[in-house]
Amino acid sequence: MKEKQIGFLKKFMALACHYCPVCIYGRKKPQSLAGKLLHHRLHAEHCPFWKAEKAVYEED
């Protein structure tokens, strides 16, 4: 199987998003204001930290 290569910068950005207090709260409570903003289309499409977090911590 081919394993995907993830660079150091992308891992660092994913780590910042994964342990961000606002992002943690938004993931735990998706119906809150923080959760709605976090999962909003504009944020999901344009935040490089969010994209890196999804790429690194994505479950197969």
C-alpha positions in Angstrom: 0.0 0.0 0.0 1.1 3.5 -0.7 1.3 5.7 2.3 0.7 9.4 1.9 3.6 11.8 2.8 2.7 14.7 5.0 5.3 17.5 5.5 6.5 19.0 8.7 4.7 22.3 8.2 1.4 20.6 7.5 1.8 18.5 10.7 2.6 21.6 12.7 -0.5 23.5 11.4 -2.6 20.4 12.1 -1.3 20.2 15.6 -2.1 23.9 16.2 -5.7 23.4 15.0 -6.1 20.0 16.9 -5.2 21.6 20.2 -6.8 25.0 19.7 -9.3 25.7 22.6 -11.8 27.2 20.2 -11.6 24.3 17.8 -11.8 21.7 20.5 -15.0 23.4 21.9 -16.5 23.7 18.4 -15.8 20.0 17.7 -17.3 18.9 21.0 -20.4 21.1 20.7 -21.2 21.6 17.0 -24.5 23.4 17.7 -22.8 26.2 19.6 -21.8 29.4 17.9 -18.1 28.3 17.8 -19.2 24.9 16.3 -21.3 26.5 13.7 -18.5 28.9 12.6 -16.0 26.1 12.6 -18.1 23.9 10.3 -19.3 26.8 8.1 -18.5 26.4 4.5 -16.3 29.5 4.3 -14.2 28.5 7.2 -13.8 24.9 6.0 -12.8 25.9 2.5 -10.3 28.7 3.4 -8.7 27.9 6.7 -5.3 26.2 6.1 -5.1 25.0 9.7 -8.5 23.3 9.4 -7.5 21.7 6.1 -4.2 20.4 7.5 -6.0 19.0 10.6 -8.4 17.1 8.4 -5.6 15.8 6.2 -3.4 14.6 9.2 -6.1 13.4 11.6 -8.4 12.0 8.9 -9.7 8.5 9.7 -9.6 5.9 7.0 
